[in-house]
Amino acid sequence: MKETLLNDNWWTKVDYILAFTTPIYDILIKTNIDMTTLHLVYKMWDSMIENMGKVIFQHEIKTNFKLSSFFKVVQSILIYR
């Protein structure tokens, strides 16, 4: 356990996971209110997918995040939902 907590590579992965899931968390927070937000969800959903793509782009160092196979999988899951 000590080795894991002191491992910089492990913390880099944790940072990536947090950066990747932050757009999802943000949309959940913004829609968790006592009023109708369905009309806002579609705009926020597209923005969320774009922000996740930017995080993937920075992590994978691609010239275009749409070329990333990981982004394609994430995007297909999010669009399907």
Secondary structure, DSSP 8 states (H G I E B T S, - for coil): -HHHHH-HHHHHHHHHHHHHHHHHHHHHHHH-SSS--HHHHHHHHHHHHHHHHHHHHHHHT-S-GGG-HHHHHHHHHHHH-
